[in-house]
């Protein structure tokens, strides 16, 4: 059986824009492939057109046009991808839709679509318009125009719902629509909302499947296939289970079918447990049956090496080309504990208890251990997905699904790699506003990527990735145990309204440990009540009630170590009662127990797990306080009010873009900007870079001083001499030629080779604190900005703060204050406080430049003086490089490509 590796006909023209190709999700969560049209599509276009209804044809051409002439076919399939651009959307290599634009003047193009009737209503028109607009922007098109018959309401709706400002007029019974295609906040929001709905729908089809086929089930009880069937049946799955095994009539007492196509009923999801080399044949069989998605348990893919990576890329491309989404390969499976579904399509032998946490795990090997840990803590899960090699479905998809899943209140992520960090950050920022996300990220320090994950290595420093998580409101923890510590608090207790803590306990020693731990975690201990070892349940109740009622307390830590002759049940009843009724979180160290002990549980509706109001317990008081601190930080993040972010004035994006594009036209290989070019670029963003004059002789230095009006400095700027703590290679406040001569003679004697010292003359800057602001562009991660006090010592200890654009005023304020050397800006040891607001604004301007101009691969404001009057940018460097399809995922929906040229990090 043939298994084509690509959906693009060959050969392709030399100027074919392959970066416009994309796997896309339709409104119903199924996949399709979008690509530029080719001359070899002629036959496919004729077949496509024959399946289009007569009314749709009339709407497209304003006249009866039952067939396409040879001339029409040639004209429609031969385009230059510049003045004439056309896309097709295909499924199983069959064309479903065509969209195109034709340039009618330098800035305007006429756009039109045609979608097969049976595929209308699946969001195909919107997808075509998104991708055509992005292609048009690349080609310099500013506006789209369209001629539409007034009765073609569906097409008019496509244009009006896209989020652009559409203007319309009438002429001879035809509507003339026209709109700018520059992205707007509204249009980007529309795209994000459609992306959310389609990705959530694709995951819902897995987790709420009404029928499941197990492919590879065997009569032998010790096989993976047999285990999958057994878990589905014993888990009380509410849907239909089908078994596929061509060599058996029945498996586990159930009838077996030779292929998926032979199954008499519908099949929503196929669980695949066959050898890796046979999986692609299964894809074709499932596609013919109309299966929505595959859960590939089978191993033998990218985790095995280069041959496995090729097999995995081929598998993903094939599945998507036939409209199927894929979880895995090399995964544990999926679980939905909802009573109306009760789906255990995994290798986990025991169904976890029903709860309020959704768990996404990339590691198949850790999956079973994680589920055991969940059960042991009494936590409970709503859904569980183990994505294995994460070849297609990723954590981004699950975040989209869980955002509106009423059964999920807390989201847990165990991440081994991040395939699309920009998208992850964008989605997580939104989801965290409503539901807490707790994440463990393996390889956090090394940025390593597991063997089976075909994603590029993130070049951005680990601190930048940590900053992305923090800005998105993600509670990042170091271990799985700490993840569950935080999760059991979030799942059972309310969020604190602040960081003030009361400690109540019957052990002086543990109470003191709790106080120390709270202070170390940044919490404020407002009271610590030591009840003594003989304290009764009534004593605990009085002390807890007093703490809860105290307006100066936001959370309570209870510590209980029972006397030798007591079991603690009465105290447990008090804790449970207080925890259920309190609007402030209560955590405990109760008998050294871990999780939510039976005695501290409030019964859940399901009866098999702890309900809301149950009191979590921790074996060590330090763990309880650490979890409370993480939750307090998250609660504070959620209450941040930064909606009144001031708009930066004096930014000229168009002029800056023209400058960068002109540089790259003359230097397509990339270009390091000289001082004049950089000064002009920064001026577009309201950043004044002070002029410097490079000099190599004393006469040149004198001439430069005269031109700058004296009161200048002479300094060496070579890397080995720059920012020396002793300031030996800088001569300040030079006011005439004689002083310049003295300065030149003195400084040139200090260096072994004056020609390499890179001496410059510059106006004398006011005294101040030296700072540095840097921007970088990682091809995978996107833009990042860093800030720190400039100098050799701070560089040596790495005292820098990172943030991910966009950076709000509040983000900028936190950035400045987060470096250890920040007191230097705030009047350290009696010095004058600098204009911190000017420093924060400079950070935001650099961030805005990095948002607007991804071609600026690096931007380093190496030396900036900050003082009470503002900031002076004295030295900066920058480089521009070509960026293909830069950040277009913000403007068009596309699935992450299973790129053939990526290797494990």
Secondary structure, DSSP 8 states (H G I E B T S, - for coil): ----S-SS-SS--TT--GGG-EEEE-TTS-EEEEEE--GGGHHHHHHHHHTS-HHHHHHHHSS---S--HHHHHHHH---SSSEEEEEEEETTEEEEEEEEEEEETTEEEEEEEE-GGGTTSSHHHHHHHHHHHHHHHTT--EEEEEEETT-HHHHHHHHTTSS--EEEEETTEEEEEEE-S--HHHHHHHHHHHHHHHHHHHHHHHT-SEEEEET--SSTTSHHHHHHHHHHHTT-SSEEEEE-TT-SEETTEEEESSGGG-SS--SEEEE-S-GGGHHHHHHHHHHHT--EEEE----SGGG-HHHHHHHHHHHHHHHHTT-EEEESS--EEEE--TTT-EEEES-SS---EEEEEEEES-HHHHHHHHHHHHHHT--EEEEEE-TT-SS--HHHHHHHHHT-TT-SEEEEEES--S-HHHHHHHHHHHTTTSEEEEEETTTTT----TT-------S-HHHHHHHHHHTT-EEESSHHHHHHHHHHHHHS---SSSEEEEEES-HHHHHHHHHHHHHTT-EEEEEEE--TT--HHHHHHHHHHHHH-TT-SEEEEEE---TT---HHHHHHHHHHHHH-SSEEEEEETT--B--GGG--B-TTSSSB-TT---B-SSHHHHHHHHHHHHHHHHHHT---TT-----S--HHHHHHHHHHHHHH-TT-EE--HHHHHHHHHTTT--B---EE-SSHHHHHHHHHHHTS-EEEEE-STTTTT-TT-TTEEEEE-SHHHHHHHHHHHHHHSS-GGGS-EEEEE-----EEEEEEEEEETTTEEEEEEEE-SHHHHHHT--EEE-SS--HHHHHHHHHHSGGGGGGTTGGG-----HHHHHHHHHHHHHHHHH-TTEEEEEEEEEEEETTEEEEEEEEEEE---TTTTGGGTS-------TT----
